[in-house]
Amino acid sequence: QVQLVESGGGLVQAGGSLRLSCAASGRTFSSLAMGWFRQAPGKEREFVAAISRSGGSTSYVDSVKGRSTISRDNVKNTVYLQMNSLKPEDTAVYYCAALSTWGIVFSTKDFEYTYWGQGTQVTVSS
């Protein structure tokens, strides 16, 4: 079993930055591919970013590409999402997820992730 705890959300003005963190426990962190998803009120959950087990491969949704960076520290068992130039449309609950299936380097599909955190709220004011 894997436990994921997100932190770093909050209220920020448009153009500002936030760094989300997700601390993992319960399993060797380097055996997990990681992803960030978000869900805005009244909308479906959407993929934001993903990173492979080694950190060597990443993927981003087009709407955050160039503004966000996903990274991981396999010593600290933590994955990060640095978000810059935030926009009001980035407002959502952000979820960290872990993928344990070998053979999948990383995924943009939420159904391929086994473990989920409780979410952290990001609110961007205009």
N, C-alpha and C positions, 0 to 999 in steps of 0.2 A: 504494500500500500504506500502511496506517495501523498504527502501533505504539501500543499502549496499555499503560501501566504503572501499576498500582494501588499505593497505599501507605496507611498509616494504620490498618491492622487491629491487633488485639492482644487481650489478655485484660483484661476489665473486669468489675466487679461489677454486679449487677443495679441498675438505677437510674442508672447512669453514662452517660457520653456518649463518642462517638467521632466523628471526622471522617475519612471516607475521601476520598482524592484519586485522580484518574486523569489522568495526563499523556499527551497525545496528540502524535504527530509523524507526518510523512510526507504530510500533506495539510492544506489549509486547514481549520482547526478549525471555523470558522463555517459550513462547508458540511456539517457532520455533526450529525445529531440524536444524542443520547446517552442511554444507559440504564444502570441498575444492576440486576443480577440476583443471586440468591443460591441456593446449593445446600447443604442440610443433609445430614448422613450418612444414607444410605438413602432420601433423598427426591429428587424431581425438581427441576430448576432452576425457580425461580419469579421472576417479575417483582417488582421492588421499587419503582423510580421511573424516570421518563423526563423529558427536557427537550428542548424544541425548539431549533432552531439559534440563535434570538435570545435564548433564555431566557425568552421571554414566556409560554410554555405549559408546564405540568408535569402529571404524573400520578403517583399513588401507589397501591400496593396497600393495601387497607383496613387490614391489620394494622399498617402503619407510619404511616398517615395521622395527622397531629397530633403525631407524635413525630419525624418526619424531614423534612429539607428538602434537595432537590436544587438545585444552582446551578451556574453555569458562569462562567468568565472567558475570554472569547474573545481576550484579549491574552496571557494566560498559557497558553492552550491546555490548560486544565484543567477538569475537571468534579468537583464535590464532592458528597458525601452526608453531611450532618450528621445524626447519629442520637442522640437523647436518650431518657431513660427506658428504657434498654435492658432487655430481658427475656431470660431463658435461651433462649426460643424464637427469638430473633434469631441464635443461634449458627449460623454457616454460613460457607462460603467465598463472598465477595462478588466479583462480576465486573463490570467495566466493559465496555460495548459501544458500538459506533458504527454508525450507520445512514446510508448515503450515498444512498439512493434518493430522488430528488426527487419531490415529490408526497405524501410521507409526512411529516407534521409531526413526529410522534414515534410510538412504538409500544410496546405492552405485550407484543408477541409476539417471542419470542427468534429465531424463524426469519427475521425481517425485518432482523436486525442482521448486518452483514457482518464486522465486526472485533471481536475479543474480547481482553481482557487475560488475564493468567495467574492472576488471582485473589488475594485477600488474606483471611486467616483472621480472623474475628471470633468470639471466644469470650466468652460472658457467663455468669459464675458466679452461682449463687443464694446 
